[in-house]
């Protein structure tokens, strides 16, 4: 079947045009003699208004059956707009063929608009009624006799990904496996887009992946997210093998992020190497090893005391619940008695070293 009638239209591979029965009705329409018949004619004419560029040639255009092309998936759209003191007009084109016409009269508050505001109102009107076509990447180029511009719509990001998939040999092989039922992880949409589960497979094209990450990072609603948040934002929609790594590298190269992102870690202190002691057991270090199996003498920890010069050490068995007086007595008898009082002791901030341990040593 090359064409089909649907709701007063004839749909074919060439596009959409008015149905012949409606055209015949207009050709045989009697001149209206009252308000009711005028409204009936306007209702029929209004039903086909998107086929009519100028209502001044309403009958001529309806009976000559202009063909409106059907929009295709890619290739971009071009919108032409114009305005006058009587109304606004615009038409949508793709590949040099008209997709749709639109026009309306000026509203009362628009009559006093200057020329450039009227031109802008025509553009806004086109964007509203055809947003489902052109809600992608809109650019303006200088028009001919128009005051503002000609609006061109570039292919959407999804169209670019789809075209890149067609050129990617690896993804084409994957599509073949999916069609043969050899791979259940990937699926093919009705429009030919390859998905990994619910995620669009992005081909190995650096410019395309950079465009996706640029949109996710620099868009007005994104506000420069960190690598973790940006990856979580992209993951529900896109997939490629190195996405997490690429996102982290992209964010790391963002100069704005490096300049203004707050530091979430405490600033590191200034590290200074310990000086080399001039004599043995002049400067020592000490720490505890805990969590050991209990011995028959009920020792469950080791007190380690190391000479920083010779690296010789004492390993003193203790109990974790030994009192500070007991530890002070052990320190005097096993360390001070053999090596004298050190000039420097390095340890961590164990509570036993920061409490009354040294007072207990002084008491001995």
N, C-alpha and C positions, 0 to 999 in steps of 0.2 A: 504494500500500500504506500503510494508516494505522497498522499495528502489525506488530511482528515478534518472534518468539520467539528468545531468545538465552541459552544457558547457564542455563536454568531461570527466566528472567525474560521478561516481556513489555514491550517498549520501544515506546512510542507518543509522539505529540506532546504528550500530557499528562504523561509522565514514565515512571518504571520501577515495575513491580509484579511480585509473584510470579507464576510460571506456573500456570495452572489445573490442570495435571496434578499439580503438587506440592501444591497446596491440597487436591485430592481425596485424595491419599495421606495427608495429615495427618488429614483428616476420617474416613478409614477405618482409621486406625492403631489397632491393638489395644493394650491396656494392656501395657506391657513387664513381663515376669516375671523377667528376669535382667539381669545387668550388661551383657551384650553388646547386648541390645535397647535398654536405656536409652541406651547410647552411640550406637547407630544413630539413635535419635530426636533426641538432643542434636546429633548431627552435622548432621542435616537442619535442625533449628531454628537451629543456629549459622550455617548458610549464608545464612539470611534475617535474621540478627540486626540488620542495619542498618535493617530495616523495623519493628523492634519497640522501642517506647519502654520498656515494662515487661514483664519476663519473667513477672510474676505473671499476665498476661493473654495468655500466649504463644499458646495455641490460638485464642483469640478474635481476636486481631490478625492472625494469619496467614490465617485463613479469611475475614476481612472485607476483605483485600487493600488496605491503605492505599497511596495513591499518593505517591511521592516525586517532587518536581518536578526537572526537569533544570536545572542552573545555567546562567545566561546570562552573556554577556561583561561586562556592566557593571551598575551599580546597587548594588554593595556587598553585603556579607553581615552577618548578625547571628548571634552565637553565644550561646546560653543554657546556663549550666552550673549544676550543683547538686551537693551532696555530703551524705552521711550517714555514720553509723557502719557501714553495710553496704557502701557502694560510691560510685562517682562516676558521674554522668550528664551528658550534654550533647546538644544538637541544633543543627544548622546550618540557618539560614533565609535566604531571599532573596525580596524582594517579598512578604513575608507567607506564603510557602510553605516547607514543610519540605524540605530537601535531603537530610539524613542524620541518623540517630540514632547515638549511641555511649554505651557504659557499660562499667564493669568493677568487679570487687570490689577492696576495699582490700588492699594488700599488708601482710604482718605488721608491718613497721616503721611503716606509716601509721595503724595502729589507734590509737596514742597521740597522734596529731596533734591540736592544738587546732582549733577550728572554722574559724578564718580560714585555717589552713594546709591544711585539707581543701578549702576553697573554691578556694584557689590551685592545689592539685593537680588539681582538675577543669579549671581553665583551662589548665594546662600540658598535660593530657591532650588537650584539644580542639585546642590549637595544634599538637601533634605529629601527630595523625592527619589533620588538615585543613589542614596547612601549604600544600599545593598550591593550596588555594582562597584562603587568607587571608594569604599571605606578601606583604602589601602594606602599607597604612597602617592600623595597628590603634589604635583609641581605646577608652577605657572610659567608660561612663556609669553613674551610680548606678542599681542595680537596685531591684526592688520589695522582696521579702522576702529578697533575697540579702544576704549579709554583705559581699561584695566589690563586684561591679559586673556590668553587662551589657556585653559586648564587641561593639563595632561595627567593621566593616571598611569603610573608604572605598574607592572605586574606585582602582585602581592608576594610576600616571602614564601608562602606555601607554593605558589606557582613556580618560583625559582627552585625550590627544593625538588619539586616534581620533575622539572626539566633536567636538573642535575642528576636525579636518580636514573633517568633514561640514558644518560651518557656514562654512568658508572657501571663498568663491566661486572664488578663483584656483586653489586646489588641486583643487576639483571640476572645473574646466575642464581641469586637467592630467590628472586621472583619465580624463576623456572622450577626450583625445588618446591616452592609453596604451591604452585599450580599442579605439580605432580604428586602432592601430598606427602613429600619427604621431609617437610619442616613445619611443625605446628606452632613454633614460637613466633614466627612472623606471619602477618596477614596482609592481604592486598585489598584496598578499598575499591569501591565501584569506579572511582575516578582514576585508578591506577597507582595511587600512592601506597608505598610500602611502609608498614608499621611494624615495630617490635612491640607486640602486645598492644598498648594504647599509645605508644610513643612514635612520633614521626622519625624515620631513619634519615639522618642527615649524611649525605655523601661526604667523601674525603676531599672536600673543596675548602681550602683555607679561607677564601673570601666569604663564602657562605656561612661558615661557622663563626667567623669574626663578626659578621653582620648580626647574627643571632645574639651573640654575647654582648655586642655593642648596644643593641636595643634593650637587653635585659639590665644593663649596667648604667647607661647614660640617659634612658628615657626619663621624662619629667616625673612620672609616677614611681620610678625605681629608687631614686635618691642614693645612688652609689652603694648598693648592698655589698657586704663582705662575701668572700668566696663561698662560705657554707650556705648562707641564705640565697645567694644567686644560683647556686647549684640546685637547691631545693625548689626554687622558682622555675627553673628550666626543666627539671627532671620529669614533671608530669606531662610535658608536651613533646620533648625532643629526646633523641638518643643517638649517641655515637660512642665508640669504644673508649676514647680518651677524654670524655666530656669533663669529668671531675678534675683531672689534671689540667686541661686547657682552661677551665674556669679559674682555677687557682693562679695560674700563670698570668691570665688576663688581668685579674684584680691586682696582682702584685706589680704590674706595669702601669697601673693607673696613678698618675702623679698626684691628682687631687686627693685620692684616698691616702696616699703616703703623707701628704701634708696636713690633712685635717682630721684623720681618724684618731680617736682617743686611744691612749695606751691603757690596756686592761690589766696589765701586770705591774706589780710593784717594781720601781726602778732598782736595778741591781746596784749593790754597794761597790765601793772602790776596792778592788782586790790588790793586796800587797803581798809579795812573797815573804815568807818568814826568813829572817836572817840566819846564817849558819852559826851555830854556837862555837865558841872558842875553846871550850873544855867540856869533857864528858860529864854527863848528869848535871850540867849547869842549867840546861833548859830541857823540860820534859813535856810530854803529852799524856793524857789519861782519858780513858773511856770505859764503859761497862758493856759486857756481852751478857745478855739476859735470855730467858726462855730456854735454858738448857735442862736436860733431865736431872732430877734431884739425885745426889749421891747418898751413900749410906750415912754421911755426916750432915746430910740435909743442905749441902751446898747446891745452889741452882743458878749461879751467876759467876762471872769472872771479871775481876777488876784488872784492866791492862794498863800498865805504866811503861812508857817507852822513852828512852834517851834519844833526843833528836840528832845528836852528833854520831854516836856509834850504832844506833838502831837496836841496841840491846834492850831487853824488856823483862819485866816482872809480870807474872800472871798469878794474881792472888785470888784463890777461891773464896767466895762470899755467899751470903744469902741475900735475896732481894729485900727482905724485910729487916736486915741488920740496921741497928740504930746508928745515928751519926757519931755518937761517942765511940761505938765499936769500930767504925770505919776510920775515924781519926786515930785511934790507938793502933790499928793495923798499918796505917800510912806511916806513922812515926817509927814503928818497930821494923817494918820491912823496907822502907825507902829512905827516910831521913837518917836512920841509924847506920845504914850502909853507905849512902852517897852524900849525905849532908843536905842542907836546905837549898833547893833550886832557886835560881833568880827569876825564872819564868815558867809558868805552867799554862799549857794550852788545853782546853777542853770544850765540849759542847755545853749547852745551857741545861744540863741535867739538874733537876731540882736539888739533888744532894750536893752539888757544887755551888749552887747559888743561895743556899739557905744558911744553916748554922754550922756547916762542916768546918769552916775555918775558925770559927769561934771555939769549937771543940778542940781543934788543934792547938790553939793558943793556951787553952786551959791545961794542956798536958805539958 
